[in-house]
Amino acid sequence: MTTSMIPTSWRPACVALLTTCLAAQGAAARSEKRQKTETAQTPALTADAVNAAALAPQDGGTTDGAKSSKKARKAKTSDEKPDPLIVKAQVLLDRAHFYPGAIDGRKGDNYRRALSAFAVSQGLPATQDLTPELWDKLQATSDKPAVTEYTLTEADAAGPYVERIPPKMEEQAELKTLGYTNPREMLAERFHMSRDLVGALNPDKPLDKAGTTIAVAAVDPMTTDKPKGKDLPGEPKVERIEVDKTSRDVRAFGADGKLVAYYPASIGSSEKPAPSGETKVKGVAFNPDYTYNPKYGFKGVKAQHKFTIQSGPNNPVGLVWIDLAIPSYGIHGTPEPEKVGKTESHGCIRLTNWNARDLAAHVTRGAKVSFKDD
């Protein structure tokens, strides 16, 4: 149809409509092209992709992290997918005892801070981006695959598992144990991973069936047993702990002043802030029960009497309590490892269960604990 056949009064509207359609088609084409580019840039998440991941060559001195940050601002969706390279970097950090929190393949704050702490320990400038120099240092720490295979046992499949962990502490006190709720949660914590990453690496695999072989992070698996007293503290012994409220991390040092381990942490809240100054470690309890005292006055807890919550990984203090010489304060685990460093705590210092167990296995009785406010 030609414009001469269209009534004069309609022509501006038709032209506007045609312009809008062409603009929409152009936008759709650009969006499709961007999605294809992002897909090509981030390989499919498989064990092979993670183990073969390498830092891309850099152009003009721009780091991979800086480029990724720009892309993330333009297309948030690409940053929501686990990146094989980041999974590999997180596993290497974990093995080097610069823990990035739950391994999830994403560039979150815990990962970036762990990366920076590792860089400084290697004599490099502090950076939250994965530079070529930093990547070389990180790879030099281990030549083993970052992802390995694990075959589920009968015990893994059987549990026993708790059907549900109620949100209220008073209701948790009615349970006989605060165990895991399903195999995926258990496997994620055992191998220091997020539950989403367990699923992403093992699509359509039955995690509740013995004999299933799955891909997991190749880290020292977390156990839930109680270590023998004669084996504690293990080497290297931790003689000093530094709790940084601003950067939300815990650093463990040996007697020689050398940094032994770095852990992300949730530290206090406006309701119950963490203490300041210095204190010391009084003792360690593995698989502790948790007793709530109404004088704590936790928000959301209405009980006016003491009650006890049984032990287990989903206990309010997780699998470990490191007692400090300040009444009611300690360093402990958590039932929600993926929230460590991202949410507040009830005044104490909250680590992932695997990090709390690691610190508890090395800290000496009487170790100095310093709180940094800035």
Secondary structure, DSSP 8 states (H G I E B T S, - for coil): --GGGS-GGGHHHHHHHHHHHHHHHHHHHHHHHHHHHHHHHS----HHHHHH------STT--HHHHHHHHHHH-HHHHTS--HHHHHHHHHHHHTTB--SSB-SS--HHHHHHHHHHHHHTT----SS--HHHHHHHHTT--S-SEEEEE--HHHHH----S---SSHHHHTTSS----SSHHHHHHHHTTB-HHHHHHHSTT--TTSTT-EEEEE-S-----S---GGG-S-SS-EEEEEEETTTTEEEEE-TTS-EEEEEE-EE--SSS----EEEEEEEEEES--EEE-GGG--TT----S-EEE--STTSTTTTEEEEESSTT-EEE--S-GGGTTTS--SSSEE--HHHHHHHHHHEEEEEEEEEE--
